[in-house]
Each structure stands twice: as structure tokens, then as C-alpha cells.
């Protein structure tokens, strides 16, 4: 009998810890879902203070209404980012005359790292930097690369995290569909 009392206490503690972990997990998942729902659907993207690599202010997405915008957060140290660059250049080449803009937002701490990366991988789309260091946070970037596709009305319609070559046709199809939508 003396041994069962400590076991009962341990059992109750395990149940309480298990319940606490379950509640915490549900809370975390609801937060992630609400952030994703906040951005995806009929919500405009957050405002970002962006600049070109030479420091000039970049065009705001509000001025790009009527175009589909493919925003990609990337960094020079990210292997999947390097793999995504040929795909984004191909998209730009294929759809620029139909109203697509591709914008790569660099998140490197040192801008020289980004410039070295781009010297090895020239692109035909806009590369900008986050001057306020808040853009990725406001977009809730959780993986590298992270892509946000904005429709012609200026609303976030799709969020894609990571990059795998097998997903390119799905992304291309989504862009084609958004380009065909009427304003």
C-alpha cells in the first residue's frame, strides 16, 4: 500500500502534464491557422518598406493592382532557395507579358552575401531587401523559401513554404488561373 500512493501521485502528475501539453498544442495550432487564415484568402498583404539592392525605394504592391505578384522570401544560405531561382526566372519569362511580377525579398543579414549569390545566379525578376527588418515577420515567414501569391485585386491567394521541384507544375497552374481571372 505504501508504494501505491507515490504511484498515484506520479500518475496524476503525468495526466496533468499530458493535458497541459495537449492544450498548449491546440493553442499553438489555432494560432498558426489563424495567422495563415489572416493572410490567405481575401486579405491584402502587409505593407513592407523594401528597397532595391542599390538602396532605392521599391515599388509598393498597392501600385501593382491588376497584376499577379509572386513574392518569394529567400536567403543566400538556403539550398532550396537556390533551386527555386531558375523556376522563378522561368515564370517571369513565360508570364511577364500576361501580368506577372516576381519579387524576391532577400533576408540575409549581410547584403554582400546576397550580391555574391546573385552574381552566380543572375535573375530576370526584381530583387529587394527588407529595410525595416519587419516584412518577413509581418508575413509570418516560417520556412525558407516562403512564397506568397497575390491576385490582381491585391489579395493574398496562396502561401507556399519550401521548394521542391515536383511542386512547380501546381504553382504554375495556380499562376495561370490567377492571370486569367477578371478584376
N, C-alpha and C positions, 0 to 999 in steps of 0.2 A: 504493500500500500504506500509506503513512504516514497517509493520510486515513481508511482503513477502521478503524484501531484506535480513534480517538476516537469514531467512529460506533458501534462495537461496545460501547464503554463507555456511551455515551448510551442505546443500545438496552436494555442490561441494567438501567440505572437506571430507565428507563421501565417495564420489566417489573416491577421490584421495587416501584415506586411504585404501579403498577396493582394488583398483588397486595395491597399494604398497604391500599389504598382498598377493594378488594373484601372483604377480611377485616373491615375496620372497619365497612363497610356491613352485612355479615351479622351481626356482633356487635350493632350498633345495632338492627337489625330484630328480632333474637331478644329483646333487652331490652324493646322496645316490646310484642312479642307476649306475653312472659311477664308484664309488668305488666298488660296487658289481660286475660290469662287469669287472673291473680291476682284481679282484681276481678269479672270476669263469670263467671257460672255458679253454683256453689254456695258462694259466698264472701260473708260479711257485709260491709257497707260499713265503712270505717274510722270510729272514734269521732271526733267533732268537737265542740269547745267552741263552741257557737253561742249567739247572743243575739238577742233581738228588737231592733227599731230604737230602742226606749227603754231598752235595756241589760239587760232581764230575761233570765235564762237560758231558752233554748229547749228544747222537749221533745226528748228523745233518741230516735233511731229505734228503739232496742230496745224502747221502750214502745209502739211503733206496730205491733207484730206483729199480723197479721190484716188489715192494710190494705196496699194497694199505694201506694208512695211514689214520686212523680215529683220528683226533686231536680234543680234547674237552677242551675248556676253562671253568674252574669251580672255585667255592669258597665254603668254609665251611658254610657260612651263607645263601646259596642259596638252598631253599627246592627242586626246580626241579632238581638241580644238584644231590642231594642225591637220588632222584628217578631214575636218569639216570645211576647210578653206576652199579646196577645189570644187566641192559641191556648191558652196555659196557663189563662187565665181561663175560656175556653170548656170546657176539660177539667174544671176544678173544678166549674163549674156543672152540667155534664152527669153527672158521676160521683161527686160528693161523697157522695151518699146510698147509693152502692153500695160505698163503702170506699176511695176515692181521696183521697190527700193530695198537694197540690202545694206544694213548698217551694222558694222562690227564695233562693239564697245569694249575697249581694252581695259583690263583690270590690273595690269602689272603695277607693282609698287614703283619700279624704275622704268621710265618711259624709254630709255635706251634699250632695254630688253625687248620691248615691243618693236622698236625700229629694226633691231637685228633680226628678229623673227620675220618681219615683213620683207626685209632685204632678200631673204632666202625664198619667200613665198609671195611674190607680187600678186596683187588683187585688183579687180576692176570694180570694187564697191567701196563705199565710204568707211573709213576707219576713224573713230573718235575716241576721246578719253573722257572719263568722268571727273570733271574738275572739282566737284563738291565732295566726291567720295561717298555719295549717298544713293546714287542711282541704282546700283545693284541691291542695296538694302531695300529701297522703296519698291523695287520689282520683286523682292523676295527670292533672289537668286540663291538656289540651294545646291547646284551642281555646275560643273564646267564641262562643256559649254552649256548655256541655257539660252533657248530661243523663244521669242515672243512674236507672234504673228498678228499684226494689226490690220483690220479690214479697211475698206475705202471710207467708212463712216468715222474712222478713228477709234475703233473699239478693239480691245484685245480679244481675239477669237481662238487662239491656240497657244498653249505653253508646251514646250518640248525640252526635256532635260537630257543632257548627254548627247553623244553622236555615235551611231552605228550605221555602217554602210547599208545594211538591209532596210533601214527606215527611210531612205531617200525618196523612194517612189511614193510612199504615203505623204511625205511632206510636199513633194512636187504636185501631187494630185490636189492637196488642200489649197496650195497657192493658185493652181489653175482655176479651181472652183471659186475662190475669193476674187480673182481677177475678172471672172465672168459675172459676178453679182452686180446688180444695178445699185446706184446710190440711193 
